[in-house]
Amino acid sequence: MNINLVIFVLERERERVAAPAAASAASVAPAAREDWADLEDFMQEAESTAAAAQPVAHGAAPMAEPELEYDVTLVSQTSEDRVWMVDHLATRWGGPVAIAVYVDDGKALRRYRRQLERLRERGDSSVVKVTRPPGGGGAYPINRLRNIALREVRTTHLLLTDIDLWPSTNARSAALALSGPRYLAQPHLALVLPAFEYQGGSDGKDASPSELPESFGELESCMGANGNRARCAIFKHATDTHLTTDYDRWWAQDEPAPVVCFRSLRYEPYLIVPRLNSTPTFDERFIGYGKNKIQWVQHLRLAGFVFHVLPRAFVVHYPHRESAARANWEDWRDKKDRLFHDFISERMKNASIRTRMCANRPKPMT
């Protein structure tokens, strides 16, 4: 197995970590709590006045180089407490990986650098790079980290995942099986990997990495097929963040299935997208927990992307304790709502939409 592992380590200044907010978030004026239904109504009204993109048939306007050698780099980011997951993520992916790692101080940096250096031995062309940007502190710069990793992608495509969402072992090969003008050659096509979650370990203990399903068959068993006890479920099934994906259809599909419309503004699937200048990057104003990936998914949608669900491949969430950023979400929720509303308003000015919000959306879930 040849794994090209690119790791960036960002060191933050300890004396500034206690700062409650970064300037980008603090500069956004507080707003009254905005209901998701109101925001979706705003979006649908704006879509009705925006010019829809002309439909593009599969096979039309492919990427410029028809003889491209397609490949997909897994892109992610992590704080130091989850660095141990990098090895498992890379093993399951089996291909190029670009991950940005955020650590507290120089001592931790040196410790994890040694650990990450050992991972270089896994492949013939692996490299570890360390960068120390000016400044630091404040909330976790999640989208900045994603962009740092994204800039190192040298393949035609990338998979954006989180460090605790592990791909099935066939995910990369399933994507590469779609090489050619119909799918991977399309410059505005995103492939959705359905997301699942593993619910706890054995006997009340933390889950062992080996317990997470790696294949479609293992996932079926984990979901309770053939009389097995269900240990897996749709990721965040109590919310509507992944339910635009038609999971019932996915279990039986053999070909990529189109996402006709978004059932919720909160839809945040894990996506494989082309690595092109026309593919949006992440808005670095979104820091800490909340809306940081939703804004990117919406940016893709407003930039004219279409979405297809990849068959028989998936990502599965490794269970862990709630992060500090998630616990502090309520402190920043109003400002994030306003920032997201402003972001959508900015993007709608030049929107080119091929995947719209569903006309008859279900009531937003909490």
C-alpha positions as CSV (number, residue, x, y, z in Angstrom):
1,M,0.0,0.0,0.0
2,N,1.4,3.4,-1.1
3,I,0.2,6.2,1.2
4,N,1.2,9.7,0.4
5,L,0.6,11.3,3.8
6,V,1.0,15.1,4.1
7,I,0.6,16.5,7.6
8,F,0.6,20.1,8.6
9,V,1.0,21.0,12.2
10,L,-0.2,24.5,13.3
11,E,1.1,25.7,16.6
12,R,-1.0,28.1,18.5
13,E,0.2,30.5,21.1
14,R,-0.7,29.2,24.6
15,E,-1.1,32.7,26.1
16,R,-3.8,33.5,23.6
17,V,-5.8,30.3,23.7
18,A,-8.1,31.6,26.4
19,A,-9.4,34.3,24.2
20,P,-13.2,33.7,23.9
21,A,-13.4,34.6,20.2
22,A,-11.5,35.3,17.0
23,A,-11.8,38.7,15.4
24,S,-13.7,37.3,12.4
25,A,-16.5,35.9,14.6
26,A,-16.5,38.9,17.0
27,S,-16.9,41.3,14.1
28,V,-20.3,39.9,13.3
29,A,-23.1,41.7,15.1
30,P,-25.3,39.6,17.4
31,A,-28.7,38.7,16.0
32,A,-31.9,37.3,17.4
33,R,-32.0,33.5,17.2
34,E,-32.9,32.6,13.6
35,D,-35.1,29.7,13.1
36,W,-34.0,27.2,10.4
37,A,-37.4,27.3,8.7
38,D,-37.1,31.1,8.3
39,L,-33.7,30.8,6.8
40,E,-34.8,28.1,4.4
41,D,-37.8,30.2,3.4
42,F,-35.3,33.0,2.7
43,M,-33.2,30.7,0.6
44,Q,-36.1,29.4,-1.4
45,E,-37.4,32.9,-2.1
46,A,-34.0,34.0,-3.2
47,E,-33.7,30.9,-5.5
48,S,-36.9,31.8,-7.1
49,T,-35.4,35.1,-8.3
50,A,-31.9,33.7,-9.1
51,A,-31.2,32.5,-12.6
52,A,-31.0,28.7,-12.7
53,A,-28.1,27.3,-14.5
54,Q,-28.7,25.7,-17.8
55,P,-29.0,21.9,-17.4
56,V,-25.8,20.2,-18.4
57,A,-26.1,16.7,-19.7
58,H,-23.7,14.0,-18.5
59,G,-20.8,13.8,-20.9
60,A,-21.0,17.5,-21.8
61,A,-18.2,20.0,-20.9
62,P,-15.9,17.4,-19.2
63,M,-12.6,18.3,-17.5
64,A,-10.2,19.6,-20.1
65,E,-7.8,16.7,-20.1
66,P,-9.6,13.5,-21.2
67,E,-6.6,11.3,-20.5
68,L,-6.2,12.3,-16.9
69,E,-5.1,9.7,-14.4
70,Y,-7.9,10.0,-11.8
71,D,-7.2,9.7,-8.1
72,V,-8.7,11.0,-4.9
73,T,-6.9,12.5,-1.9
74,L,-8.6,12.2,1.5
75,V,-8.6,15.7,3.1
76,S,-9.2,16.3,6.8
77,Q,-8.0,18.2,9.9
78,T,-7.7,17.3,13.6
79,S,-6.7,18.6,17.0
80,E,-3.9,16.8,18.8
81,D,-6.2,14.6,20.9
82,R,-7.3,12.7,17.8
83,V,-4.0,12.3,16.1
84,W,-4.1,8.6,16.8
85,M,-7.0,8.3,14.3
86,V,-4.8,9.3,11.4
87,D,-3.3,5.9,11.1
88,H,-6.7,4.2,11.0
89,L,-8.0,6.7,8.5
90,A,-5.1,6.3,6.2
91,T,-5.2,2.5,6.4
92,R,-8.9,2.3,5.4
93,W,-8.4,4.9,2.6
94,G,-5.4,3.2,1.0
95,G,-4.4,6.3,-1.0
96,P,-3.1,9.8,-0.8
97,V,-4.0,11.7,2.4
98,A,-3.7,15.4,3.4
99,I,-4.4,16.2,7.0
100,A,-3.8,19.4,9.0
101,V,-3.0,18.9,12.7
102,Y,-3.5,21.6,15.3
103,V,-1.4,21.4,18.5
104,D,-1.1,23.5,21.7
105,D,2.6,24.2,22.0
106,G,6.2,23.4,20.9
107,K,6.5,20.4,23.2
108,A,3.3,18.8,21.8
109,L,4.5,19.7,18.3
110,R,7.7,17.8,18.8
111,R,5.9,14.8,20.3
112,Y,3.4,14.5,17.5
113,R,6.0,15.3,14.9
114,R,7.8,12.1,15.9
115,Q,4.6,10.2,15.9
116,L,3.7,11.4,12.4
117,E,7.2,10.9,11.1
118,R,6.8,7.2,11.8
119,L,3.7,7.2,9.5
120,R,6.0,8.3,6.7
121,E,7.4,4.8,6.6
122,R,4.1,3.4,5.4
123,G,4.6,4.7,1.8
124,D,7.2,5.4,-0.8
125,S,6.4,9.1,-1.2
126,S,5.2,10.3,2.2
127,V,6.2,13.6,3.6
128,V,5.5,15.5,6.8
129,K,5.5,19.3,6.7
130,V,5.4,21.6,9.7
131,T,4.3,25.2,9.5
132,R,3.9,27.9,12.2
133,P,1.6,30.7,11.0
134,P,1.8,34.1,12.6
135,G,-0.5,34.8,15.5
136,G,-2.7,32.0,16.9
137,G,-5.1,31.5,19.8
138,G,-8.9,31.9,19.7
139,A,-11.4,29.4,18.5
140,Y,-10.4,26.3,16.5
141,P,-9.7,27.4,13.0
142,I,-11.4,24.5,11.3
143,N,-11.8,25.9,7.8
144,R,-8.3,27.4,7.7
145,L,-7.0,23.9,8.5
146,R,-9.1,22.4,5.8
147,N,-7.8,24.9,3.2
148,I,-4.2,24.3,4.2
149,A,-4.7,20.5,3.6
150,L,-6.7,21.1,0.5
151,R,-3.9,23.2,-1.1
152,E,-1.6,20.2,-0.9
153,V,-3.9,18.0,-3.0
154,R,-2.1,16.9,-6.2
155,T,-4.8,14.5,-7.5
156,T,-7.8,15.2,-9.7
157,H,-10.3,14.9,-6.8
158,L,-10.5,15.0,-3.1
159,L,-12.7,13.5,-0.4
160,L,-13.6,16.0,2.4
161,T,-14.1,14.1,5.7
162,D,-13.7,14.7,9.4
163,I,-11.0,12.8,11.3
164,D,-13.7,10.8,13.2
165,L,-15.6,9.8,10.0
166,W,-13.7,6.8,8.6
167,P,-14.3,5.7,5.0
168,S,-15.2,2.1,4.0
169,T,-12.2,0.3,2.6
170,N,-13.7,0.3,-0.9
171,A,-14.5,4.0,-1.0
172,R,-11.6,5.1,-3.1
173,S,-11.9,2.2,-5.6
174,A,-15.7,2.8,-5.8
175,A,-15.0,6.4,-6.8
176,L,-12.3,5.6,-9.3
177,A,-14.6,3.1,-10.9
178,L,-16.5,6.1,-12.1
179,S,-13.6,7.5,-14.1
180,G,-14.6,9.0,-17.5
181,P,-16.9,11.6,-19.0
182,R,-20.1,10.6,-17.2
183,Y,-18.9,11.3,-13.6
184,L,-15.3,12.1,-12.6
185,A,-14.7,14.2,-15.7
186,Q,-17.6,16.5,-14.8
187,P,-16.2,19.7,-13.3
188,H,-19.4,20.4,-11.2
189,L,-20.3,17.0,-9.9
190,A,-20.0,15.9,-6.3
191,L,-20.2,12.3,-5.1
192,V,-22.0,11.8,-1.7
193,L,-20.7,9.1,0.7
194,P,-23.6,8.2,3.0
195,A,-22.7,8.7,6.6
196,F,-23.3,6.2,9.5
197,E,-22.4,6.1,13.1
198,Y,-21.2,3.3,15.4
199,Q,-23.0,3.4,18.7
200,G,-20.6,2.5,21.5
201,G,-18.3,-0.3,22.2
202,S,-18.6,-3.7,23.7
203,D,-19.6,-4.1,27.4
204,G,-19.9,-0.4,27.9
205,K,-16.2,0.2,27.0
206,D,-14.9,2.6,24.4
207,A,-15.2,1.2,20.9
208,S,-12.3,-0.6,19.4
209,P,-11.3,0.6,15.9
210,S,-11.8,-2.9,14.6
211,E,-15.4,-2.8,15.6
212,L,-16.3,-0.2,13.0
213,P,-17.6,-1.8,9.8
214,E,-15.2,-1.6,6.9
215,S,-17.4,-3.2,4.1
216,F,-20.9,-3.0,2.8
217,G,-21.6,-6.4,4.2
218,E,-20.2,-5.5,7.6
219,L,-22.3,-2.4,7.6
220,E,-25.5,-4.4,6.9
221,S,-24.7,-6.6,9.9
222,C,-24.0,-3.6,12.1
223,M,-27.4,-2.1,11.1
224,G,-29.1,-5.2,12.4
225,A,-29.5,-7.3,9.3
226,N,-29.9,-11.1,9.5
227,G,-30.8,-11.0,13.2
228,N,-27.7,-9.2,14.3
229,R,-28.0,-6.7,17.2
230,A,-28.0,-3.2,15.7
231,R,-24.9,-1.2,16.6
232,C,-24.9,1.3,13.7
233,A,-27.4,4.0,12.6
234,I,-27.6,6.8,10.1
235,F,-25.3,9.5,11.3
236,K,-27.0,12.2,13.4
237,H,-30.3,10.4,12.6
238,A,-32.1,12.6,15.2
239,T,-31.5,15.7,13.0
240,D,-31.9,16.4,9.3
241,T,-28.2,17.0,8.5
242,H,-27.9,13.8,6.4
243,L,-31.5,12.9,5.5
244,T,-31.5,14.4,2.0
245,T,-29.5,11.3,1.2
246,D,-32.0,8.6,0.2
247,Y,-30.7,5.8,2.5
248,D,-33.6,3.4,1.6
249,R,-32.7,3.7,-2.1
250,W,-28.9,3.5,-1.4
251,W,-29.1,0.0,0.1
252,A,-30.3,-1.4,-3.3
253,Q,-28.5,0.9,-5.8
254,D,-25.7,-0.2,-8.1
255,E,-25.2,3.1,-9.9
256,P,-24.8,6.7,-8.6
257,A,-28.2,8.1,-7.7
258,P,-28.9,11.9,-8.2
259,V,-29.8,14.1,-5.4
260,V,-32.8,15.8,-7.0
261,C,-33.1,18.6,-4.3
262,F,-32.0,19.5,-0.8
263,R,-34.6,18.6,1.8
264,S,-32.8,20.8,4.4
265,L,-30.4,23.8,4.4
266,R,-28.5,21.8,7.1
267,Y,-27.6,19.0,4.7
268,E,-23.9,18.4,5.1
269,P,-22.8,15.2,3.3
270,Y,-19.2,14.0,3.0
271,L,-18.3,14.7,-0.6
272,I,-15.8,13.8,-3.3
273,V,-15.3,16.8,-5.6
274,P,-12.9,17.8,-8.4
275,R,-9.7,19.6,-7.4
276,L,-10.2,22.6,-9.7
277,N,-9.9,26.3,-9.3
278,S,-13.7,26.5,-9.9
279,T,-14.3,24.3,-6.9
280,P,-15.0,26.5,-3.9
281,T,-12.7,26.4,-0.9
282,F,-13.8,26.9,2.7
283,D,-14.8,30.3,4.2
284,E,-12.2,30.9,7.0
285,R,-14.6,33.3,8.8
286,F,-16.3,30.1,10.1
287,I,-14.3,29.0,13.2
288,G,-15.0,26.6,16.0
289,Y,-18.1,24.4,15.9
290,G,-21.2,25.1,13.7
291,K,-22.0,25.7,10.1
292,N,-18.4,25.4,8.9
293,K,-19.1,22.6,6.5
294,I,-22.7,23.5,5.7
295,Q,-21.4,26.8,4.2
296,W,-19.1,24.9,1.9
297,V,-21.8,22.5,0.8
298,Q,-24.1,25.4,0.1
299,H,-21.4,27.2,-1.7
300,L,-21.0,24.2,-4.0
301,R,-24.7,24.1,-4.6
302,L,-24.9,27.8,-5.4
303,A,-21.9,27.4,-7.7
304,G,-23.9,25.0,-9.9
305,F,-22.8,21.6,-8.6
306,V,-25.0,18.5,-8.9
307,F,-24.8,15.7,-6.4
308,H,-24.9,12.0,-6.8
309,V,-24.8,9.3,-4.1
310,L,-22.0,6.8,-4.5
311,P,-23.2,3.2,-4.3
312,R,-22.0,0.7,-1.7
313,A,-19.4,3.0,-0.2
314,F,-19.7,5.1,3.0
315,V,-18.2,6.8,6.0
316,V,-18.8,5.7,9.6
317,H,-18.4,7.8,12.7
318,Y,-16.1,6.7,15.5
319,P,-17.8,7.5,18.9
320,H,-16.0,9.8,21.2
321,R,-16.7,12.3,24.0
322,E,-18.2,15.7,23.0
323,S,-15.6,18.3,22.1
324,A,-15.2,21.5,24.0
325,A,-16.1,23.4,20.8
326,R,-19.4,21.6,20.6
327,A,-20.1,22.2,24.3
328,N,-19.6,25.9,23.8
329,W,-21.8,26.1,20.7
330,E,-24.6,28.0,22.3
331,D,-22.3,30.9,23.2
332,W,-21.7,31.5,19.5
333,R,-24.9,30.3,17.9
334,D,-26.5,33.7,17.2
335,K,-23.3,35.1,15.6
336,K,-22.9,32.0,13.5
337,D,-26.5,32.3,12.3
338,R,-25.9,35.9,11.2
339,L,-22.6,35.0,9.6
340,F,-24.2,32.2,7.7
341,H,-27.2,34.3,6.6
342,D,-24.7,37.0,5.3
343,F,-22.7,34.3,3.5
344,I,-25.7,33.0,1.7
345,S,-26.8,36.5,0.8
346,E,-23.4,37.2,-0.7
347,R,-23.3,33.9,-2.7
348,M,-26.9,34.3,-4.0
349,K,-25.9,37.4,-6.0
350,N,-24.1,35.3,-8.6
351,A,-25.7,32.0,-7.9
352,S,-25.9,29.3,-10.7
353,I,-28.2,26.7,-9.2
354,R,-28.8,23.2,-10.6
355,T,-29.8,21.5,-7.3
356,R,-32.5,23.5,-5.6
357,M,-34.1,23.3,-2.2
358,C,-37.1,20.9,-2.2
359,A,-40.4,22.7,-2.6
360,N,-42.1,20.5,0.0
361,R,-39.5,20.3,2.7
362,P,-40.2,18.5,6.0
363,K,-40.3,20.5,9.2
364,P,-36.8,21.2,10.3
365,M,-35.6,18.8,13.1
366,T,-33.8,20.1,16.2
